[in-house]
Amino acid sequence: MIKVVERAPAAPSDDFTGPAWDVNKDGEVNIFDMILVSKDLGKPIDEANPRADVNGDGVINILDLTTVANNMGE
């Protein structure tokens, strides 16, 4: 028998040293980072999406999305 245990998402790790606009922390700024921000536009910041607030102003909005877009390809 397999027992499924749900737990809260882990807190964001402080060991990532890349730029904030690398939302998925894969070492590249690309469309996947834009997707992660765009799916949370207008939503409150919580433990599931703290990196979507790219510019750190406390709001997930178009400014976060344009920050990622302006840094595409890094």
mmCIF file of the N, C-alpha and C atoms, coordinates in Angstrom:
data_MODEL
# 
_entry.id   MODEL 
# 
loop_
_atom_site.group_PDB 
_atom_site.id 
_atom_site.type_symbol 
_atom_site.label_atom_id 
_atom_site.label_alt_id 
_atom_site.label_comp_id 
_atom_site.label_asym_id 
_atom_site.label_entity_id 
_atom_site.label_seq_id 
_atom_site.pdbx_PDB_ins_code 
_atom_site.Cartn_x 
_atom_site.Cartn_y 
_atom_site.Cartn_z 
_atom_site.occupancy 
_atom_site.B_iso_or_equiv 
_atom_site.pdbx_formal_charge 
_atom_site.auth_seq_id 
_atom_site.auth_comp_id 
_atom_site.auth_asym_id 
_atom_site.auth_atom_id 
_atom_site.pdbx_PDB_model_num 
ATOM 1   N N  . MET A 1 1  ? 0.835  -1.171 0.000   1.00 0.00 ? 1  MET A N  1 
ATOM 2   C CA . MET A 1 1  ? 0.000  0.000  0.000   1.00 0.00 ? 1  MET A CA 1 
ATOM 3   C C  . MET A 1 1  ? 0.890  1.248  0.000   1.00 0.00 ? 1  MET A C  1 
ATOM 4   N N  . ILE A 1 2  ? 0.536  2.215  -0.817  1.00 0.00 ? 2  ILE A N  1 
ATOM 5   C CA . ILE A 1 2  ? 1.275  3.474  -0.888  1.00 0.00 ? 2  ILE A CA 1 
ATOM 6   C C  . ILE A 1 2  ? 0.503  4.526  -0.125  1.00 0.00 ? 2  ILE A C  1 
ATOM 7   N N  . LYS A 1 3  ? 1.186  5.205  0.751   1.00 0.00 ? 3  LYS A N  1 
ATOM 8   C CA . LYS A 1 3  ? 0.558  6.264  1.532   1.00 0.00 ? 3  LYS A CA 1 
ATOM 9   C C  . LYS A 1 3  ? 1.014  7.615  0.981   1.00 0.00 ? 3  LYS A C  1 
ATOM 10  N N  . VAL A 1 4  ? 0.057  8.454  0.641   1.00 0.00 ? 4  VAL A N  1 
ATOM 11  C CA . VAL A 1 4  ? 0.364  9.779  0.112   1.00 0.00 ? 4  VAL A CA 1 
ATOM 12  C C  . VAL A 1 4  ? 0.269  10.775 1.258   1.00 0.00 ? 4  VAL A C  1 
ATOM 13  N N  . VAL A 1 5  ? 1.328  11.529 1.430   1.00 0.00 ? 5  VAL A N  1 
ATOM 14  C CA . VAL A 1 5  ? 1.355  12.530 2.484   1.00 0.00 ? 5  VAL A CA 1 
ATOM 15  C C  . VAL A 1 5  ? 1.510  13.885 1.827   1.00 0.00 ? 5  VAL A C  1 
ATOM 16  N N  . GLU A 1 6  ? 0.553  14.765 2.061   1.00 0.00 ? 6  GLU A N  1 
ATOM 17  C CA . GLU A 1 6  ? 0.651  16.109 1.508   1.00 0.00 ? 6  GLU A CA 1 
ATOM 18  C C  . GLU A 1 6  ? 1.383  16.993 2.490   1.00 0.00 ? 6  GLU A C  1 
ATOM 19  N N  . ARG A 1 7  ? 2.194  17.867 1.958   1.00 0.00 ? 7  ARG A N  1 
ATOM 20  C CA . ARG A 1 7  ? 2.868  18.826 2.813   1.00 0.00 ? 7  ARG A CA 1 
ATOM 21  C C  . ARG A 1 7  ? 2.948  20.164 2.104   1.00 0.00 ? 7  ARG A C  1 
ATOM 22  N N  . ALA A 1 8  ? 3.123  21.171 2.886   1.00 0.00 ? 8  ALA A N  1 
ATOM 23  C CA . ALA A 1 8  ? 3.216  22.526 2.331   1.00 0.00 ? 8  ALA A CA 1 
ATOM 24  C C  . ALA A 1 8  ? 4.458  22.631 1.456   1.00 0.00 ? 8  ALA A C  1 
ATOM 25  N N  . PRO A 1 9  ? 4.408  23.477 0.434   1.00 0.00 ? 9  PRO A N  1 
ATOM 26  C CA . PRO A 1 9  ? 5.589  23.673 -0.396  1.00 0.00 ? 9  PRO A CA 1 
ATOM 27  C C  . PRO A 1 9  ? 6.750  24.184 0.447   1.00 0.00 ? 9  PRO A C  1 
ATOM 28  N N  . ALA A 1 10 ? 7.924  23.800 0.048   1.00 0.00 ? 10 ALA A N  1 
ATOM 29  C CA . ALA A 1 10 ? 9.121  24.249 0.761   1.00 0.00 ? 10 ALA A CA 1 
ATOM 30  C C  . ALA A 1 10 ? 9.301  25.749 0.590   1.00 0.00 ? 10 ALA A C  1 
ATOM 31  N N  . ALA A 1 11 ? 9.860  26.363 1.579   1.00 0.00 ? 11 ALA A N  1 
ATOM 32  C CA . ALA A 1 11 ? 10.166 27.791 1.499   1.00 0.00 ? 11 ALA A CA 1 
ATOM 33  C C  . ALA A 1 11 ? 11.202 28.014 0.409   1.00 0.00 ? 11 ALA A C  1 
ATOM 34  N N  . PRO A 1 12 ? 11.170 29.159 -0.241  1.00 0.00 ? 12 PRO A N  1 
ATOM 35  C CA . PRO A 1 12 ? 12.161 29.414 -1.282  1.00 0.00 ? 12 PRO A CA 1 
ATOM 36  C C  . PRO A 1 12 ? 13.565 29.312 -0.723  1.00 0.00 ? 12 PRO A C  1 
ATOM 37  N N  . SER A 1 13 ? 14.396 28.690 -1.491  1.00 0.00 ? 13 SER A N  1 
ATOM 38  C CA . SER A 1 13 ? 15.778 28.490 -1.065  1.00 0.00 ? 13 SER A CA 1 
ATOM 39  C C  . SER A 1 13 ? 16.588 29.771 -1.258  1.00 0.00 ? 13 SER A C  1 
ATOM 40  N N  . ASP A 1 14 ? 17.445 30.044 -0.323  1.00 0.00 ? 14 ASP A N  1 
ATOM 41  C CA . ASP A 1 14 ? 18.302 31.222 -0.425  1.00 0.00 ? 14 ASP A CA 1 
ATOM 42  C C  . ASP A 1 14 ? 19.611 30.917 -1.141  1.00 0.00 ? 14 ASP A C  1 
ATOM 43  N N  . ASP A 1 15 ? 19.796 29.687 -1.587  1.00 0.00 ? 15 ASP A N  1 
ATOM 44  C CA . ASP A 1 15 ? 21.062 29.319 -2.195  1.00 0.00 ? 15 ASP A CA 1 
ATOM 45  C C  . ASP A 1 15 ? 21.150 29.629 -3.686  1.00 0.00 ? 15 ASP A C  1 
ATOM 46  N N  . PHE A 1 16 ? 20.065 30.076 -4.310  1.00 0.00 ? 16 PHE A N  1 
ATOM 47  C CA . PHE A 1 16 ? 20.098 30.428 -5.728  1.00 0.00 ? 16 PHE A CA 1 
ATOM 48  C C  . PHE A 1 16 ? 20.746 31.791 -5.886  1.00 0.00 ? 16 PHE A C  1 
ATOM 49  N N  . THR A 1 17 ? 21.785 31.857 -6.681  1.00 0.00 ? 17 THR A N  1 
ATOM 50  C CA . THR A 1 17 ? 22.529 33.105 -6.835  1.00 0.00 ? 17 THR A CA 1 
ATOM 51  C C  . THR A 1 17 ? 22.293 33.785 -8.173  1.00 0.00 ? 17 THR A C  1 
ATOM 52  N N  . GLY A 1 18 ? 21.389 33.230 -8.973  1.00 0.00 ? 18 GLY A N  1 
ATOM 53  C CA . GLY A 1 18 ? 21.102 33.830 -10.270 1.00 0.00 ? 18 GLY A CA 1 
ATOM 54  C C  . GLY A 1 18 ? 20.203 35.041 -10.143 1.00 0.00 ? 18 GLY A C  1 
ATOM 55  N N  . PRO A 1 19 ? 19.901 35.670 -11.270 1.00 0.00 ? 19 PRO A N  1 
ATOM 56  C CA . PRO A 1 19 ? 19.055 36.869 -11.249 1.00 0.00 ? 19 PRO A CA 1 
ATOM 57  C C  . PRO A 1 19 ? 17.611 36.544 -10.881 1.00 0.00 ? 19 PRO A C  1 
ATOM 58  N N  . ALA A 1 20 ? 16.925 37.509 -10.324 1.00 0.00 ? 20 ALA A N  1 
ATOM 59  C CA . ALA A 1 20 ? 15.526 37.328 -9.918  1.00 0.00 ? 20 ALA A CA 1 
ATOM 60  C C  . ALA A 1 20 ? 14.638 36.981 -11.103 1.00 0.00 ? 20 ALA A C  1 
ATOM 61  N N  . TRP A 1 21 ? 14.985 37.447 -12.289 1.00 0.00 ? 21 TRP A N  1 
ATOM 62  C CA . TRP A 1 21 ? 14.143 37.211 -13.465 1.00 0.00 ? 21 TRP A CA 1 
ATOM 63  C C  . TRP A 1 21 ? 14.326 35.803 -14.031 1.00 0.00 ? 21 TRP A C  1 
ATOM 64  N N  . ASP A 1 22 ? 15.243 35.009 -13.496 1.00 0.00 ? 22 ASP A N  1 
ATOM 65  C CA . ASP A 1 22 ? 15.310 33.583 -13.824 1.00 0.00 ? 22 ASP A CA 1 
ATOM 66  C C  . ASP A 1 22 ? 14.373 32.883 -12.844 1.00 0.00 ? 22 ASP A C  1 
ATOM 67  N N  . VAL A 1 23 ? 13.089 33.028 -13.081 1.00 0.00 ? 23 VAL A N  1 
ATOM 68  C CA . VAL A 1 23 ? 12.043 32.638 -12.129 1.00 0.00 ? 23 VAL A CA 1 
ATOM 69  C C  . VAL A 1 23 ? 12.106 31.149 -11.786 1.00 0.00 ? 23 VAL A C  1 
ATOM 70  N N  . ASN A 1 24 ? 12.358 30.302 -12.776 1.00 0.00 ? 24 ASN A N  1 
ATOM 71  C CA . ASN A 1 24 ? 12.391 28.863 -12.507 1.00 0.00 ? 24 ASN A CA 1 
ATOM 72  C C  . ASN A 1 24 ? 13.776 28.354 -12.116 1.00 0.00 ? 24 ASN A C  1 
ATOM 73  N N  . LYS A 1 25 ? 14.728 29.243 -12.004 1.00 0.00 ? 25 LYS A N  1 
ATOM 74  C CA . LYS A 1 25 ? 16.083 28.942 -11.524 1.00 0.00 ? 25 LYS A CA 1 
ATOM 75  C C  . LYS A 1 25 ? 16.787 27.859 -12.343 1.00 0.00 ? 25 LYS A C  1 
ATOM 76  N N  . ASP A 1 26 ? 16.603 27.907 -13.672 1.00 0.00 ? 26 ASP A N  1 
ATOM 77  C CA . ASP A 1 26 ? 17.253 26.907 -14.514 1.00 0.00 ? 26 ASP A CA 1 
ATOM 78  C C  . ASP A 1 26 ? 18.524 27.425 -15.183 1.00 0.00 ? 26 ASP A C  1 
ATOM 79  N N  . GLY A 1 27 ? 18.913 28.658 -14.852 1.00 0.00 ? 27 GLY A N  1 
ATOM 80  C CA . GLY A 1 27 ? 20.135 29.221 -15.427 1.00 0.00 ? 27 GLY A CA 1 
ATOM 81  C C  . GLY A 1 27 ? 19.926 29.931 -16.745 1.00 0.00 ? 27 GLY A C  1 
ATOM 82  N N  . GLU A 1 28 ? 18.694 29.983 -17.232 1.00 0.00 ? 28 GLU A N  1 
ATOM 83  C CA . GLU A 1 28 ? 18.375 30.663 -18.484 1.00 0.00 ? 28 GLU A CA 1 
ATOM 84  C C  . GLU A 1 28 ? 17.117 31.505 -18.289 1.00 0.00 ? 28 GLU A C  1 
ATOM 85  N N  . VAL A 1 29 ? 17.093 32.670 -18.907 1.00 0.00 ? 29 VAL A N  1 
ATOM 86  C CA . VAL A 1 29 ? 15.885 33.502 -18.877 1.00 0.00 ? 29 VAL A CA 1 
ATOM 87  C C  . VAL A 1 29 ? 15.201 33.307 -20.224 1.00 0.00 ? 29 VAL A C  1 
ATOM 88  N N  . ASN A 1 30 ? 14.023 32.689 -20.185 1.00 0.00 ? 30 ASN A N  1 
ATOM 89  C CA . ASN A 1 30 ? 13.353 32.330 -21.429 1.00 0.00 ? 30 ASN A CA 1 
ATOM 90  C C  . ASN A 1 30 ? 11.834 32.343 -21.245 1.00 0.00 ? 30 ASN A C  1 
ATOM 91  N N  . ILE A 1 31 ? 11.146 31.810 -22.226 1.00 0.00 ? 31 ILE A N  1 
ATOM 92  C CA . ILE A 1 31 ? 9.683  31.830 -22.231 1.00 0.00 ? 31 ILE A CA 1 
ATOM 93  C C  . ILE A 1 31 ? 9.096  31.127 -21.010 1.00 0.00 ? 31 ILE A C  1 
ATOM 94  N N  . PHE A 1 32 ? 9.788  30.147 -20.470 1.00 0.00 ? 32 PHE A N  1 
ATOM 95  C CA . PHE A 1 32 ? 9.282  29.433 -19.300 1.00 0.00 ? 32 PHE A CA 1 
ATOM 96  C C  . PHE A 1 32 ? 9.200  30.352 -18.081 1.00 0.00 ? 32 PHE A C  1 
ATOM 97  N N  . ASP A 1 33 ? 10.149 31.272 -17.963 1.00 0.00 ? 33 ASP A N  1 
ATOM 98  C CA . ASP A 1 33 ? 10.093 32.247 -16.877 1.00 0.00 ? 33 ASP A CA 1 
ATOM 99  C C  . ASP A 1 33 ? 8.920  33.203 -17.084 1.00 0.00 ? 33 ASP A C  1 
ATOM 100 N N  . MET A 1 34 ? 8.685  33.596 -18.329 1.00 0.00 ? 34 MET A N  1 
ATOM 101 C CA . MET A 1 34 ? 7.561  34.479 -18.622 1.00 0.00 ? 34 MET A CA 1 
ATOM 102 C C  . MET A 1 34 ? 6.232  33.793 -18.320 1.00 0.00 ? 34 MET A C  1 
ATOM 103 N N  . ILE A 1 35 ? 6.136  32.509 -18.618 1.00 0.00 ? 35 ILE A N  1 
ATOM 104 C CA . ILE A 1 35 ? 4.907  31.761 -18.339 1.00 0.00 ? 35 ILE A CA 1 
ATOM 105 C C  . ILE A 1 35 ? 4.643  31.726 -16.841 1.00 0.00 ? 35 ILE A C  1 
ATOM 106 N N  . LEU A 1 36 ? 5.679  31.479 -16.055 1.00 0.00 ? 36 LEU A N  1 
ATOM 107 C CA . LEU A 1 36 ? 5.499  31.420 -14.605 1.00 0.00 ? 36 LEU A CA 1 
ATOM 108 C C  . LEU A 1 36 ? 5.004  32.736 -14.034 1.00 0.00 ? 36 LEU A C  1 
ATOM 109 N N  . VAL A 1 37 ? 5.510  33.850 -14.547 1.00 0.00 ? 37 VAL A N  1 
ATOM 110 C CA . VAL A 1 37 ? 5.042  35.151 -14.066 1.00 0.00 ? 37 VAL A CA 1 
ATOM 111 C C  . VAL A 1 37 ? 3.633  35.419 -14.584 1.00 0.00 ? 37 VAL A C  1 
ATOM 112 N N  . SER A 1 38 ? 3.392  35.173 -15.856 1.00 0.00 ? 38 SER A N  1 
ATOM 113 C CA . SER A 1 38 ? 2.090  35.518 -16.439 1.00 0.00 ? 38 SER A CA 1 
ATOM 114 C C  . SER A 1 38 ? 0.945  34.730 -15.813 1.00 0.00 ? 38 SER A C  1 
ATOM 115 N N  . LYS A 1 39 ? 1.180  33.502 -15.403 1.00 0.00 ? 39 LYS A N  1 
ATOM 116 C CA . LYS A 1 39 ? 0.087  32.722 -14.811 1.00 0.00 ? 39 LYS A CA 1 
ATOM 117 C C  . LYS A 1 39 ? -0.312 33.240 -13.434 1.00 0.00 ? 39 LYS A C  1 
ATOM 118 N N  . ASP A 1 40 ? 0.546  34.049 -12.816 1.00 0.00 ? 40 ASP A N  1 
ATOM 119 C CA . ASP A 1 40 ? 0.243  34.598 -11.494 1.00 0.00 ? 40 ASP A CA 1 
ATOM 120 C C  . ASP A 1 40 ? -0.035 36.101 -11.512 1.00 0.00 ? 40 ASP A C  1 
ATOM 121 N N  . LEU A 1 41 ? -0.175 36.692 -12.696 1.00 0.00 ? 41 LEU A N  1 
ATOM 122 C CA . LEU A 1 41 ? -0.469 38.126 -12.774 1.00 0.00 ? 41 LEU A CA 1 
ATOM 123 C C  . LEU A 1 41 ? -1.725 38.455 -11.977 1.00 0.00 ? 41 LEU A C  1 
ATOM 124 N N  . GLY A 1 42 ? -1.617 39.435 -11.115 1.00 0.00 ? 42 GLY A N  1 
ATOM 125 C CA . GLY A 1 42 ? -2.752 39.881 -10.328 1.00 0.00 ? 42 GLY A CA 1 
ATOM 126 C C  . GLY A 1 42 ? -3.053 39.051 -9.096  1.00 0.00 ? 42 GLY A C  1 
ATOM 127 N N  . LYS A 1 43 ? -2.363 37.943 -8.928  1.00 0.00 ? 43 LYS A N  1 
ATOM 128 C CA . LYS A 1 43 ? -2.593 37.091 -7.759  1.00 0.00 ? 43 LYS A CA 1 
ATOM 129 C C  . LYS A 1 43 ? -1.727 37.573 -6.595  1.00 0.00 ? 43 LYS A C  1 
ATOM 130 N N  . PRO A 1 44 ? -2.177 37.274 -5.381  1.00 0.00 ? 44 PRO A N  1 
ATOM 131 C CA . PRO A 1 44 ? -1.343 37.629 -4.230  1.00 0.00 ? 44 PRO A CA 1 
ATOM 132 C C  . PRO A 1 44 ? -0.102 36.738 -4.179  1.00 0.00 ? 44 PRO A C  1 
ATOM 133 N N  . ILE A 1 45 ? 0.947  37.259 -3.616  1.00 0.00 ? 45 ILE A N  1 
ATOM 134 C CA . ILE A 1 45 ? 2.171  36.482 -3.454  1.00 0.00 ? 45 ILE A CA 1 
ATOM 135 C C  . ILE A 1 45 ? 1.960  35.528 -2.287  1.00 0.00 ? 45 ILE A C  1 
ATOM 136 N N  . ASP A 1 46 ? 2.306  34.256 -2.521  1.00 0.00 ? 46 ASP A N  1 
ATOM 137 C CA . ASP A 1 46 ? 2.213  33.275 -1.449  1.00 0.00 ? 46 ASP A CA 1 
ATOM 138 C C  . ASP A 1 46 ? 3.379  32.298 -1.563  1.00 0.00 ? 46 ASP A C  1 
ATOM 139 N N  . GLU A 1 47 ? 3.358  31.250 -0.766  1.00 0.00 ? 47 GLU A N  1 
ATOM 140 C CA . GLU A 1 47 ? 4.490  30.322 -0.755  1.00 0.00 ? 47 GLU A CA 1 
ATOM 141 C C  . GLU A 1 47 ? 4.640  29.564 -2.060  1.00 0.00 ? 47 GLU A C  1 
ATOM 142 N N  . ALA A 1 48 ? 3.622  29.540 -2.900  1.00 0.00 ? 48 ALA A N  1 
ATOM 143 C CA . ALA A 1 48 ? 3.696  28.833 -4.179  1.00 0.00 ? 48 ALA A CA 1 
ATOM 144 C C  . ALA A 1 48 ? 4.303  29.681 -5.292  1.00 0.00 ? 48 ALA A C  1 
ATOM 145 N N  . ASN A 1 49 ? 4.328  31.007 -5.150  1.00 0.00 ? 49 ASN A N  1 
ATOM 146 C CA . ASN A 1 49 ? 4.777  31.856 -6.264  1.00 0.00 ? 49 ASN A CA 1 
ATOM 147 C C  . ASN A 1 49 ? 5.651  33.043 -5.851  1.00 0.00 ? 49 ASN A C  1 
ATOM 148 N N  . PRO A 1 50 ? 6.477  32.947 -4.842  1.00 0.00 ? 50 PRO A N  1 
ATOM 149 C CA . PRO A 1 50 ? 7.217  34.131 -4.397  1.00 0.00 ? 50 PRO A CA 1 
ATOM 150 C C  . PRO A 1 50 ? 8.176  34.686 -5.451  1.00 0.00 ? 50 PRO A C  1 
ATOM 151 N N  . ARG A 1 51 ? 8.695  33.839 -6.320  1.00 0.00 ? 51 ARG A N  1 
ATOM 152 C CA . ARG A 1 51 ? 9.652  34.320 -7.327  1.00 0.00 ? 51 ARG A CA 1 
ATOM 153 C C  . ARG A 1 51 ? 8.963  35.039 -8.478  1.00 0.00 ? 51 ARG A C  1 
ATOM 154 N N  . ALA A 1 52 ? 7.636  34.945 -8.579  1.00 0.00 ? 52 ALA A N  1 
ATOM 155 C CA . ALA A 1 52 ? 6.911  35.641 -9.647  1.00 0.00 ? 52 ALA A CA 1 
ATOM 156 C C  . ALA A 1 52 ? 6.929  37.153 -9.440  1.00 0.00 ? 52 ALA A C  1 
ATOM 157 N N  . ASP A 1 53 ? 7.160  37.598 -8.218  1.00 0.00 ? 53 ASP A N  1 
ATOM 158 C CA . ASP A 1 53 ? 7.321  39.031 -7.944  1.00 0.00 ? 53 ASP A CA 1 
ATOM 159 C C  . ASP A 1 53 ? 8.780  39.374 -8.214  1.00 0.00 ? 53 ASP A C  1 
ATOM 160 N N  . VAL A 1 54 ? 9.108  39.450 -9.484  1.00 0.00 ? 54 VAL A N  1 
ATOM 161 C CA . VAL A 1 54 ? 10.488 39.577 -9.941  1.00 0.00 ? 54 VAL A CA 1 
ATOM 162 C C  . VAL A 1 54 ? 11.165 40.840 -9.420  1.00 0.00 ? 54 VAL A C  1 
ATOM 163 N N  . ASN A 1 55 ? 10.459 41.961 -9.434  1.00 0.00 ? 55 ASN A N  1 
ATOM 164 C CA . ASN A 1 55 ? 11.087 43.219 -9.027  1.00 0.00 ? 55 ASN A CA 1 
ATOM 165 C C  . ASN A 1 55 ? 10.952 43.497 -7.529  1.00 0.00 ? 55 ASN A C  1 
ATOM 166 N N  . GLY A 1 56 ? 10.298 42.597 -6.804  1.00 0.00 ? 56 GLY A N  1 
ATOM 167 C CA . GLY A 1 56 ? 10.245 42.695 -5.355  1.00 0.00 ? 56 GLY A CA 1 
ATOM 168 C C  . GLY A 1 56 ? 9.407  43.833 -4.802  1.00 0.00 ? 56 GLY A C  1 
ATOM 169 N N  . ASP A 1 57 ? 8.424  44.298 -5.571  1.00 0.00 ? 57 ASP A N  1 
ATOM 170 C CA . ASP A 1 57 ? 7.593  45.415 -5.089  1.00 0.00 ? 57 ASP A CA 1 
ATOM 171 C C  . ASP A 1 57 ? 6.345  44.959 -4.350  1.00 0.00 ? 57 ASP A C  1 
ATOM 172 N N  . GLY A 1 58 ? 6.196  43.640 -4.155  1.00 0.00 ? 58 GLY A N  1 
ATOM 173 C CA . GLY A 1 58 ? 5.065  43.124 -3.410  1.00 0.00 ? 58 GLY A CA 1 
ATOM 174 C C  . GLY A 1 58 ? 3.825  42.853 -4.235  1.00 0.00 ? 58 GLY A C  1 
ATOM 175 N N  . VAL A 1 59 ? 3.919  43.032 -5.557  1.00 0.00 ? 59 VAL A N  1 
ATOM 176 C CA . VAL A 1 59 ? 2.783  42.837 -6.455  1.00 0.00 ? 59 VAL A CA 1 
ATOM 177 C C  . VAL A 1 59 ? 3.268  42.060 -7.673  1.00 0.00 ? 59 VAL A C  1 
ATOM 178 N N  . ILE A 1 60 ? 2.481  41.078 -8.114  1.00 0.00 ? 60 ILE A N  1 
ATOM 179 C CA . ILE A 1 60 ? 2.803  40.379 -9.365  1.00 0.00 ? 60 ILE A CA 1 
ATOM 180 C C  . ILE A 1 60 ? 2.005  41.057 -10.458 1.00 0.00 ? 60 ILE A C  1 
ATOM 181 N N  . ASN A 1 61 ? 2.717  41.795 -11.317 1.00 0.00 ? 61 ASN A N  1 
ATOM 182 C CA . ASN A 1 61 ? 2.028  42.579 -12.342 1.00 0.00 ? 61 ASN A CA 1 
ATOM 183 C C  . ASN A 1 61 ? 2.858  42.667 -13.613 1.00 0.00 ? 61 ASN A C  1 
ATOM 184 N N  . ILE A 1 62 ? 2.422  43.529 -14.505 1.00 0.00 ? 62 ILE A N  1 
ATOM 185 C CA . ILE A 1 62 ? 3.080  43.671 -15.807 1.00 0.00 ? 62 ILE A CA 1 
ATOM 186 C C  . ILE A 1 62 ? 4.536  44.115 -15.669 1.00 0.00 ? 62 ILE A C  1 
ATOM 187 N N  . LEU A 1 63 ? 4.864  44.805 -14.600 1.00 0.00 ? 63 LEU A N  1 
ATOM 188 C CA . LEU A 1 63 ? 6.258  45.225 -14.402 1.00 0.00 ? 63 LEU A CA 1 
ATOM 189 C C  . LEU A 1 63 ? 7.174  44.023 -14.202 1.00 0.00 ? 63 LEU A C  1 
ATOM 190 N N  . ASP A 1 64 ? 6.677  42.989 -13.539 1.00 0.00 ? 64 ASP A N  1 
ATOM 191 C CA . ASP A 1 64 ? 7.458  41.764 -13.382 1.00 0.00 ? 64 ASP A CA 1 
ATOM 192 C C  . ASP A 1 64 ? 7.630  41.062 -14.724 1.00 0.00 ? 64 ASP A C  1 
ATOM 193 N N  . LEU A 1 65 ? 6.558  41.015 -15.487 1.00 0.00 ? 65 LEU A N  1 
ATOM 194 C CA . LEU A 1 65 ? 6.604  40.365 -16.788 1.00 0.00 ? 65 LEU A CA 1 
ATOM 195 C C  . LEU A 1 65 ? 7.559  41.089 -17.736 1.00 0.00 ? 65 LEU A C  1 
ATOM 196 N N  . THR A 1 66 ? 7.525  42.425 -17.745 1.00 0.00 ? 66 THR A N  1 
ATOM 197 C CA . THR A 1 66 ? 8.429  43.149 -18.635 1.00 0.00 ? 66 THR A CA 1 
ATOM 198 C C  . THR A 1 66 ? 9.876  43.054 -18.167 1.00 0.00 ? 66 THR A C  1 
ATOM 199 N N  . THR A 1 67 ? 10.089 42.897 -16.880 1.00 0.00 ? 67 THR A N  1 
ATOM 200 C CA . THR A 1 67 ? 11.458 42.699 -16.396 1.00 0.00 ? 67 THR A CA 1 
ATOM 201 C C  . THR A 1 67 ? 12.028 41.393 -16.940 1.00 0.00 ? 67 THR A C  1 
ATOM 202 N N  . VAL A 1 68 ? 11.216 40.346 -16.914 1.00 0.00 ? 68 VAL A N  1 
ATOM 203 C CA . VAL A 1 68 ? 11.663 39.060 -17.487 1.00 0.00 ? 68 VAL A CA 1 
ATOM 204 C C  . VAL A 1 68 ? 11.897 39.235 -18.982 1.00 0.00 ? 68 VAL A C  1 
ATOM 205 N N  . ALA A 1 69 ? 10.955 39.856 -19.679 1.00 0.00 ? 69 ALA A N  1 
ATOM 206 C CA . ALA A 1 69 ? 11.068 40.030 -21.136 1.00 0.00 ? 69 ALA A CA 1 
ATOM 207 C C  . ALA A 1 69 ? 12.320 40.817 -21.503 1.00 0.00 ? 69 ALA A C  1 
ATOM 208 N N  . ASN A 1 70 ? 12.635 41.828 -20.739 1.00 0.00 ? 70 ASN A N  1 
ATOM 209 C CA . ASN A 1 70 ? 13.811 42.661 -21.031 1.00 0.00 ? 70 ASN A CA 1 
ATOM 210 C C  . ASN A 1 70 ? 15.129 41.914 -20.802 1.00 0.00 ? 70 ASN A C  1 
ATOM 211 N N  . ASN A 1 71 ? 15.068 40.809 -20.103 1.00 0.00 ? 71 ASN A N  1 
ATOM 212 C CA . ASN A 1 71 ? 16.277 40.055 -19.804 1.00 0.00 ? 71 ASN A CA 1 
ATOM 213 C C  . ASN A 1 71 ? 16.301 38.685 -20.478 1.00 0.00 ? 71 ASN A C  1 
ATOM 214 N N  . MET A 1 72 ? 15.410 38.492 -21.450 1.00 0.00 ? 72 MET A N  1 
ATOM 215 C CA . MET A 1 72 ? 15.367 37.214 -22.169 1.00 0.00 ? 72 MET A CA 1 
ATOM 216 C C  . MET A 1 72 ? 16.722 36.922 -22.810 1.00 0.00 ? 72 MET A C  1 
ATOM 217 N N  . GLY A 1 73 ? 17.109 35.669 -22.753 1.00 0.00 ? 73 GLY A N  1 
ATOM 218 C CA . GLY A 1 73 ? 18.348 35.245 -23.385 1.00 0.00 ? 73 GLY A CA 1 
ATOM 219 C C  . GLY A 1 73 ? 19.555 35.274 -22.476 1.00 0.00 ? 73 GLY A C  1 
ATOM 220 N N  . GLU A 1 74 ? 19.394 35.754 -21.262 1.00 0.00 ? 74 GLU A N  1 
ATOM 221 C CA . GLU A 1 74 ? 20.549 35.775 -20.341 1.00 0.00 ? 74 GLU A CA 1 
ATOM 222 C C  . GLU A 1 74 ? 20.851 34.391 -19.847 1.00 0.00 ? 74 GLU A C  1 
# 
